[in-house]
Each structure stands twice: as C-alpha cells, then as structure tokens.
Amino acid sequence: MVCINRSLELSRSISSQDETVLFFLSRELRMNYNRFVG
C-alpha cells in the first residue's frame, strides 16, 4: 500500500508540473501569435 501511495503522489506532482509547463508554453505561444498577427 505504501508503494502505491508513493507512486500516486509522484504521478500527481508530475502531472501538476506538466500543467504549469503547458500553461507557460501556451501563454508564450499566444504572445508570439499576437505579435506575429497584430
């Protein structure tokens, strides 16, 4: 049970990190897109 909980915590933290990275990437892409179009 401890191993399962540990892996779940790890996957949860990794997914949250991926979400923040995707958020920053999408924001950078939007800024570049607005500069390119506008």
C-alpha positions as CSV (number, residue, x, y, z in Angstrom):
1,M,0.0,0.0,0.0
2,V,2.8,2.4,0.8
3,C,4.4,1.9,-2.6
4,I,1.1,2.5,-4.3
5,N,0.5,5.7,-2.4
6,R,4.1,6.9,-3.1
7,S,3.7,6.3,-6.8
8,L,0.3,8.1,-6.8
9,E,1.8,11.1,-5.1
10,L,4.7,11.1,-7.6
11,S,2.4,10.9,-10.6
12,R,0.2,13.7,-9.2
13,S,3.1,16.1,-8.6
14,I,4.5,15.3,-12.1
15,S,1.1,16.0,-13.7
16,S,0.7,19.3,-11.9
17,Q,4.2,20.3,-13.1
18,D,3.3,19.4,-16.6
19,E,0.2,21.6,-16.3
20,T,2.2,24.6,-15.2
21,V,4.7,24.0,-18.1
22,L,1.9,23.7,-20.6
23,F,0.3,26.9,-19.2
24,F,3.5,28.9,-19.6
25,L,4.1,27.4,-23.1
26,S,0.6,28.2,-24.2
27,R,0.9,31.8,-22.9
28,E,4.3,32.3,-24.7
29,L,2.7,30.9,-27.9
30,R,-0.3,33.3,-27.6
31,M,2.0,36.3,-27.1
32,N,4.1,35.3,-30.1
33,Y,1.0,34.7,-32.1
34,N,-0.5,38.1,-31.2
35,R,2.8,39.8,-32.1
36,F,3.0,37.9,-35.4
37,V,-0.6,38.6,-36.4
38,G,-1.2,42.1,-34.9
